[in-house]
Amino acid sequence: MNFDSDIKIAGDKPSIDVKRNRLLAGEMGENAGERNNAKYLGRAVAQIFSKDATNFKYEDDGDYEMIVQRRMLLSFTATVGFERYCSDDTDAGIAQKAFIDYLKENNPEILKTSTDTGAFSFYYLAYRRGIEVDRRIGQTFAMLCSHDGDNVYQELGEALYCWFSSVVKEQAEKFCLS
């Protein structure tokens, strides 16, 4: 059952309200330098991701599927890493946008093969459980590679997740965002 109190109505000039709120937030001490650091973080992680993604070539269809799933796992790991290691949601959003913008500008083909929302949904389910996240991410990676229950793929997925999480954390510390 819906109540009228659940409904929010925008003001007469919602865009003016948004601008005013942003100005007020700036006056309350939000640091523009920190926002720039979040942007640098996103770009730095995107550069590492892009370099890794271009280093792996595929020989046949089986390799291709694993490469695509690897890219999606690393992209997902960057996304949750920004959420985990940035000081607030705004910084995480800025870092994520810079990550995507860098890929759009420098490697759009890799961006296309690393942002499947279906795969992200499976990874988020594993991640949000909060118990044995690394192992669950590895199991999800194996499943998405069509190797459900395969210990080799599970361990590979787990290792990739742990490795790239540490990369994002290291970069966040470098840019003083964690």
Secondary structure, 3 states (H helix, E strand, C coil): CCCHHHCCCCCCCHHHHHHHHHHHHHHCCCCHHHHHHHHHHHHHHHHHHHHHHHHCCCCCHHHHHHHHHHHHHHHHHHHHHHHHHCCCHHHHHHHHHHHHHHHHHHCHHHHHCCCCHHHHHHHHHHHHCCCCHHHHHHHHHHHHCCCCCCHHHHHHHHHHHHHHHHHHHHHHHHCCCC
